[in-house]
Amino acid sequence: MQIGGLAASTAGSYYGASQQKIGLRSEASIADINARLAEMSAQSALFKGEREVGALTMRAGQMKGSQRAAMAANGIDLGTGSAAEVQASTDVMKEMDANTLIANAVREAWGHRTQATNYRNEALMKRASAKAIKPGLTAASTLLGGAGSVASSWYTLNKEGALDGTVFALKG
């Protein structure tokens, strides 16, 4: 019975290690997919930032055009004094807002890229763990460990005379 149990245990350890290896490889593939999705999110954040800067530039241009038209309609010289300062202030505010939008987009993209790096590292670790699993060695280890136990039991039974038929003859 011990030999049969040892055979089943050996086979179980082999298939268990094989399944663990397959599972780790699958998890690595999922981490690769997640890394690609995170990179796509980073690119999307940067593109969104560019669109926001474009919209801001358009609104600022419209505002500056309205300011110039209103000042010109009132006969104000656009190139000097307060008129020039208002226009310069509009340009400065536009640049500040654009820089804020760009910085926000870069920060968001950086977060996504950091996550992508984490996923790539996870995939590498899973693959390394899977590579380290050797189902044949696991089975051999189980077999050797169990063989020692079977041999010990055989020795004890043989020493007691259980294997030479005398124990059975006395009970029979």
Secondary structure, 3 states (H helix, E strand, C coil): CHHHHHHHHHHHHHHHHHHHHHHHHHHHHHHHHHHHHHHHHHHHHHHHHHHHHHHHHHHHHHHHHHHHHHHHHCCCCCCCHHHHHHHHHHHHHHHHHHHHHHHHHHHHHHHHHHHHHHHHHHHHHHHHHHHHCCHHHHHHHHHHHHHHHHHHHHHHHHHHCCCCCHHHHHHC
